[in-house]
Amino acid sequence: MDEWLTQARDAVAQAAGVAPGDLELDDEAVRTLLDVARIAAHESGERTNAPLLCYLLGRAEGEAGLDELAAAVRGTG
Protein backbone atom coordinates (compact mmCIF):
# COMPACT_ATOMS: atom_id res chain seq x y z
CA MET A 1 0.00 0.00 0.00
CA ASP A 2 1.16 3.52 -0.62
CA GLU A 3 1.76 5.98 2.20
CA TRP A 4 -1.62 7.73 1.94
CA LEU A 5 -3.58 4.48 1.97
CA THR A 6 -1.51 3.14 4.86
CA GLN A 7 -2.28 6.25 6.90
CA ALA A 8 -5.97 6.01 6.02
CA ARG A 9 -5.99 2.31 6.96
CA ASP A 10 -4.36 3.13 10.30
CA ALA A 11 -6.93 5.86 11.02
CA VAL A 12 -9.81 3.54 10.12
CA ALA A 13 -8.35 0.77 12.28
CA GLN A 14 -8.02 3.11 15.23
CA ALA A 15 -11.58 4.40 14.82
CA ALA A 16 -12.90 0.83 14.58
CA GLY A 17 -10.78 -0.45 17.45
CA VAL A 18 -9.05 -3.11 15.37
CA ALA A 19 -5.42 -3.83 14.62
CA PRO A 20 -4.16 -2.20 11.38
CA GLY A 21 -2.98 -5.62 10.21
CA ASP A 22 -6.61 -6.78 10.21
CA LEU A 23 -7.24 -4.28 7.41
CA GLU A 24 -4.17 -5.11 5.34
CA LEU A 25 -4.76 -5.47 1.61
CA ASP A 26 -2.63 -8.08 -0.13
CA ASP A 27 -1.81 -7.79 -3.83
CA GLU A 28 -4.59 -10.19 -4.84
CA ALA A 29 -7.24 -8.25 -2.89
CA VAL A 30 -6.04 -5.01 -4.46
CA ARG A 31 -6.31 -6.49 -7.97
CA THR A 32 -9.77 -7.90 -7.22
CA LEU A 33 -11.12 -4.65 -5.77
CA LEU A 34 -9.74 -2.58 -8.63
CA ASP A 35 -11.29 -5.00 -11.12
CA VAL A 36 -14.76 -4.86 -9.59
CA ALA A 37 -14.45 -1.08 -9.29
CA ARG A 38 -13.64 -0.97 -13.01
CA ILE A 39 -16.66 -3.16 -13.77
CA ALA A 40 -18.95 -0.95 -11.69
CA ALA A 41 -17.73 2.24 -13.34
CA HIS A 42 -17.82 0.96 -16.91
CA GLU A 43 -20.94 -1.16 -16.89
CA SER A 44 -23.04 1.32 -14.97
CA GLY A 45 -21.67 4.39 -16.70
CA GLU A 46 -21.29 6.04 -13.29
CA ARG A 47 -17.81 6.27 -11.77
CA THR A 48 -19.36 6.91 -8.37
CA ASN A 49 -20.65 3.33 -8.33
CA ALA A 50 -17.07 2.00 -8.06
CA PRO A 51 -16.37 3.05 -4.45
CA LEU A 52 -19.94 2.30 -3.44
CA LEU A 53 -19.67 -1.26 -4.77
CA CYS A 54 -16.34 -1.73 -2.98
CA TYR A 55 -18.03 -0.56 0.23
CA LEU A 56 -20.80 -3.11 -0.28
CA LEU A 57 -18.21 -5.85 -0.84
CA GLY A 58 -16.50 -4.87 2.40
CA ARG A 59 -19.79 -4.99 4.28
CA ALA A 60 -20.60 -8.43 2.85
CA GLU A 61 -17.14 -9.96 3.20
CA GLY A 62 -17.86 -11.36 6.66
CA GLU A 63 -20.54 -13.55 5.08
CA ALA A 64 -18.57 -14.64 1.99
CA GLY A 65 -15.02 -14.36 0.72
CA LEU A 66 -13.84 -11.56 -1.54
CA ASP A 67 -13.32 -13.93 -4.48
CA GLU A 68 -16.87 -15.25 -4.18
CA LEU A 69 -18.32 -11.75 -3.97
CA ALA A 70 -16.24 -10.56 -6.93
CA ALA A 71 -17.43 -13.54 -8.96
CA ALA A 72 -21.03 -12.50 -8.26
CA VAL A 73 -20.26 -9.00 -9.55
CA ARG A 74 -18.53 -10.44 -12.62
CA GLY A 75 -21.57 -12.61 -13.28
CA THR A 76 -19.66 -15.85 -12.81
CA GLY A 77 -20.75 -16.65 -9.26
ChimeraX commands (.cxc) that place a marker at each C-alpha (Angstrom):
marker #1 position 0.00,0.00,0.00 radius 0.5
marker #1 position 1.16,3.52,-0.62 radius 0.5
marker #1 position 1.76,5.98,2.20 radius 0.5
marker #1 position -1.62,7.73,1.94 radius 0.5
marker #1 position -3.58,4.48,1.97 radius 0.5
marker #1 position -1.51,3.14,4.86 radius 0.5
marker #1 position -2.28,6.25,6.90 radius 0.5
marker #1 position -5.97,6.01,6.02 radius 0.5
marker #1 position -5.99,2.31,6.96 radius 0.5
marker #1 position -4.36,3.13,10.30 radius 0.5
marker #1 position -6.93,5.86,11.02 radius 0.5
marker #1 position -9.81,3.54,10.12 radius 0.5
marker #1 position -8.35,0.77,12.28 radius 0.5
marker #1 position -8.02,3.11,15.23 radius 0.5
marker #1 position -11.58,4.40,14.82 radius 0.5
marker #1 position -12.90,0.83,14.58 radius 0.5
marker #1 position -10.78,-0.45,17.45 radius 0.5
marker #1 position -9.05,-3.11,15.37 radius 0.5
marker #1 position -5.42,-3.83,14.62 radius 0.5
marker #1 position -4.16,-2.20,11.38 radius 0.5
marker #1 position -2.98,-5.62,10.21 radius 0.5
marker #1 position -6.61,-6.78,10.21 radius 0.5
marker #1 position -7.24,-4.28,7.41 radius 0.5
marker #1 position -4.17,-5.11,5.34 radius 0.5
marker #1 position -4.76,-5.47,1.61 radius 0.5
marker #1 position -2.63,-8.08,-0.13 radius 0.5
marker #1 position -1.81,-7.79,-3.83 radius 0.5
marker #1 position -4.59,-10.19,-4.84 radius 0.5
marker #1 position -7.24,-8.25,-2.89 radius 0.5
marker #1 position -6.04,-5.01,-4.46 radius 0.5
marker #1 position -6.31,-6.49,-7.97 radius 0.5
marker #1 position -9.77,-7.90,-7.22 radius 0.5
marker #1 position -11.12,-4.65,-5.77 radius 0.5
marker #1 position -9.74,-2.58,-8.63 radius 0.5
marker #1 position -11.29,-5.00,-11.12 radius 0.5
marker #1 position -14.76,-4.86,-9.59 radius 0.5
marker #1 position -14.45,-1.08,-9.29 radius 0.5
marker #1 position -13.64,-0.97,-13.01 radius 0.5
marker #1 position -16.66,-3.16,-13.77 radius 0.5
marker #1 position -18.95,-0.95,-11.69 radius 0.5
marker #1 position -17.73,2.24,-13.34 radius 0.5
marker #1 position -17.82,0.96,-16.91 radius 0.5
marker #1 position -20.94,-1.16,-16.89 radius 0.5
marker #1 position -23.04,1.32,-14.97 radius 0.5
marker #1 position -21.67,4.39,-16.70 radius 0.5
marker #1 position -21.29,6.04,-13.29 radius 0.5
marker #1 position -17.81,6.27,-11.77 radius 0.5
marker #1 position -19.36,6.91,-8.37 radius 0.5
marker #1 position -20.65,3.33,-8.33 radius 0.5
marker #1 position -17.07,2.00,-8.06 radius 0.5
marker #1 position -16.37,3.05,-4.45 radius 0.5
marker #1 position -19.94,2.30,-3.44 radius 0.5
marker #1 position -19.67,-1.26,-4.77 radius 0.5
marker #1 position -16.34,-1.73,-2.98 radius 0.5
marker #1 position -18.03,-0.56,0.23 radius 0.5
marker #1 position -20.80,-3.11,-0.28 radius 0.5
marker #1 position -18.21,-5.85,-0.84 radius 0.5
marker #1 position -16.50,-4.87,2.40 radius 0.5
marker #1 position -19.79,-4.99,4.28 radius 0.5
marker #1 position -20.60,-8.43,2.85 radius 0.5
marker #1 position -17.14,-9.96,3.20 radius 0.5
marker #1 position -17.86,-11.36,6.66 radius 0.5
marker #1 position -20.54,-13.55,5.08 radius 0.5
marker #1 position -18.57,-14.64,1.99 radius 0.5
marker #1 position -15.02,-14.36,0.72 radius 0.5
marker #1 position -13.84,-11.56,-1.54 radius 0.5
marker #1 position -13.32,-13.93,-4.48 radius 0.5
marker #1 position -16.87,-15.25,-4.18 radius 0.5
marker #1 position -18.32,-11.75,-3.97 radius 0.5
marker #1 position -16.24,-10.56,-6.93 radius 0.5
marker #1 position -17.43,-13.54,-8.96 radius 0.5
marker #1 position -21.03,-12.50,-8.26 radius 0.5
marker #1 position -20.26,-9.00,-9.55 radius 0.5
marker #1 position -18.53,-10.44,-12.62 radius 0.5
marker #1 position -21.57,-12.61,-13.28 radius 0.5
marker #1 position -19.66,-15.85,-12.81 radius 0.5
marker #1 position -20.75,-16.65,-9.26 radius 0.5
marker link #1:1,2 radius 0.2
marker link #1:2,3 radius 0.2
marker link #1:3,4 radius 0.2
marker link #1:4,5 radius 0.2
marker link #1:5,6 radius 0.2
marker link #1:6,7 radius 0.2
marker link #1:7,8 radius 0.2
marker link #1:8,9 radius 0.2
marker link #1:9,10 radius 0.2
marker link #1:10,11 radius 0.2
marker link #1:11,12 radius 0.2
marker link #1:12,13 radius 0.2
marker link #1:13,14 radius 0.2
marker link #1:14,15 radius 0.2
marker link #1:15,16 radius 0.2
marker link #1:16,17 radius 0.2
marker link #1:17,18 radius 0.2
marker link #1:18,19 radius 0.2
marker link #1:19,20 radius 0.2
marker link #1:20,21 radius 0.2
marker link #1:21,22 radius 0.2
marker link #1:22,23 radius 0.2
marker link #1:23,24 radius 0.2
marker link #1:24,25 radius 0.2
marker link #1:25,26 radius 0.2
marker link #1:26,27 radius 0.2
marker link #1:27,28 radius 0.2
marker link #1:28,29 radius 0.2
marker link #1:29,30 radius 0.2
marker link #1:30,31 radius 0.2
marker link #1:31,32 radius 0.2
marker link #1:32,33 radius 0.2
marker link #1:33,34 radius 0.2
marker link #1:34,35 radius 0.2
marker link #1:35,36 radius 0.2
marker link #1:36,37 radius 0.2
marker link #1:37,38 radius 0.2
marker link #1:38,39 radius 0.2
marker link #1:39,40 radius 0.2
marker link #1:40,41 radius 0.2
marker link #1:41,42 radius 0.2
marker link #1:42,43 radius 0.2
marker link #1:43,44 radius 0.2
marker link #1:44,45 radius 0.2
marker link #1:45,46 radius 0.2
marker link #1:46,47 radius 0.2
marker link #1:47,48 radius 0.2
marker link #1:48,49 radius 0.2
marker link #1:49,50 radius 0.2
marker link #1:50,51 radius 0.2
marker link #1:51,52 radius 0.2
marker link #1:52,53 radius 0.2
marker link #1:53,54 radius 0.2
marker link #1:54,55 radius 0.2
marker link #1:55,56 radius 0.2
marker link #1:56,57 radius 0.2
marker link #1:57,58 radius 0.2
marker link #1:58,59 radius 0.2
marker link #1:59,60 radius 0.2
marker link #1:60,61 radius 0.2
marker link #1:61,62 radius 0.2
marker link #1:62,63 radius 0.2
marker link #1:63,64 radius 0.2
marker link #1:64,65 radius 0.2
marker link #1:65,66 radius 0.2
marker link #1:66,67 radius 0.2
marker link #1:67,68 radius 0.2
marker link #1:68,69 radius 0.2
marker link #1:69,70 radius 0.2
marker link #1:70,71 radius 0.2
marker link #1:71,72 radius 0.2
marker link #1:72,73 radius 0.2
marker link #1:73,74 radius 0.2
marker link #1:74,75 radius 0.2
marker link #1:75,76 radius 0.2
marker link #1:76,77 radius 0.2
view
